Each structure stands twice: as C-alpha cells, then as structure tokens.
Amino acid sequence: MKDYMRERVLEIADYIIDTKATVRQAAKVFGVSKSTVHKDMVERLPEVNPEKARLVKQVLEYNKAERHIRGGRATRRKYLNI
C-alpha cells in the first residue's frame, strides 16, 4: 500500500472514531467517494491497524443499525416543511 493511502486510511479512521461519522459524512469531509472510504475502512485499515479497525467497525455497525431511524426523521422533516 502506498504511503498516501496509508495516511488517508488512518486519518479517516481517526475522524470516524472521534466524530462517530457515517461513511458519507467522512467521504464529504475528505473529498473522496463513499466507496473509497468503505474500502479503506473494511479492507485496508485491518492491515494497517487492527485495533482501530475494530473501533471503526463498531461505529459503522451502529450507523448501519440506526440508518432507518435517520431516514424516517429526514422524511418527517421534509413533509413538515411543506
């Protein structure tokens, strides 16, 4: 893995752990696609730092479990504003 990739992977991992950000939020902040963030966190991070990978996985699983609630809130806000 190239050095710039390793740096990006660790920076994104730290950001997700610190802010509990979603993949989309992290992608927007770092200016990469959500596919890149997902691949970095799921495939590359375990090679670089297994402990951080475990922490990121917990955040991503929490976000996945909560996404149906966030979607419902967004829809509710949308129709309340009409």
C-alpha positions in Angstrom: 0.0 0.0 0.0 1.3 3.4 -0.9 2.2 5.9 1.8 -0.6 8.5 0.9 -3.2 5.7 1.1 -1.9 4.6 4.5 -2.1 8.2 5.7 -5.6 8.7 4.3 -6.8 5.4 5.9 -5.6 6.4 9.3 -6.9 10.0 9.1 -10.4 8.8 8.0 -10.4 6.2 10.7 -9.5 8.7 13.4 -12.2 11.0 12.1 -14.9 8.3 12.2 -13.9 7.2 15.7 -13.8 10.7 17.1 -17.0 12.1 15.5 -19.0 8.8 15.0 -19.4 10.0 11.4 -21.1 8.0 8.7 -19.3 6.8 5.6 -21.0 9.6 3.6 -20.0 12.3 6.1 -16.4 11.1 6.1 -16.3 11.0 2.3 -17.5 14.5 2.1 -15.0 15.9 4.6 -12.0 14.1 2.9 -13.1 14.7 -0.7 -13.2 11.1 -1.7 -16.1 8.8 -2.7 -18.0 6.8 -0.2 -16.9 3.6 -1.9 -13.3 4.7 -1.3 -14.0 5.3 2.4 -15.8 2.0 2.8 -12.9 0.1 1.1 -10.4 1.9 3.2 -12.2 1.1 6.4 -13.1 -2.5 5.6 -10.2 -3.8 3.6 -7.2 -1.6 4.1 -7.4 -0.5 7.8 -7.3 -4.0 9.3 -3.9 -4.4 7.5 -2.6 -1.1 8.9 -4.1 -1.0 12.4 -6.3 -3.9 13.6 -7.3 -2.1 16.8 -8.5 1.0 15.0 -10.3 -1.3 12.5 -12.2 -2.8 15.4 -13.3 0.6 16.7 -14.3 1.8 13.3 -16.3 -1.4 12.7 -18.3 -0.7 15.9 -19.1 2.8 14.7 -20.1 1.7 11.2 -22.3 -1.1 12.6 -24.0 1.4 14.9 -24.6 3.7 12.0 -26.0 0.9 9.9 -28.4 -0.1 12.7 -29.6 3.4 13.1 -30.0 4.4 9.4 -33.6 3.5 9.1 -34.4 5.9 12.0 -32.4 8.7 10.4 -34.2 8.1 7.1 -37.6 8.3 8.9 -36.6 11.6 10.6 -35.5 13.1 7.3 -38.8 12.2 5.6 -40.7 13.6 8.5 -38.8 16.9 8.3 -39.3 17.0 4.6 -43.1 16.8 4.9 -43.4 19.1 7.9 -41.7 21.9 5.9 -44.2 21.7 3.0 
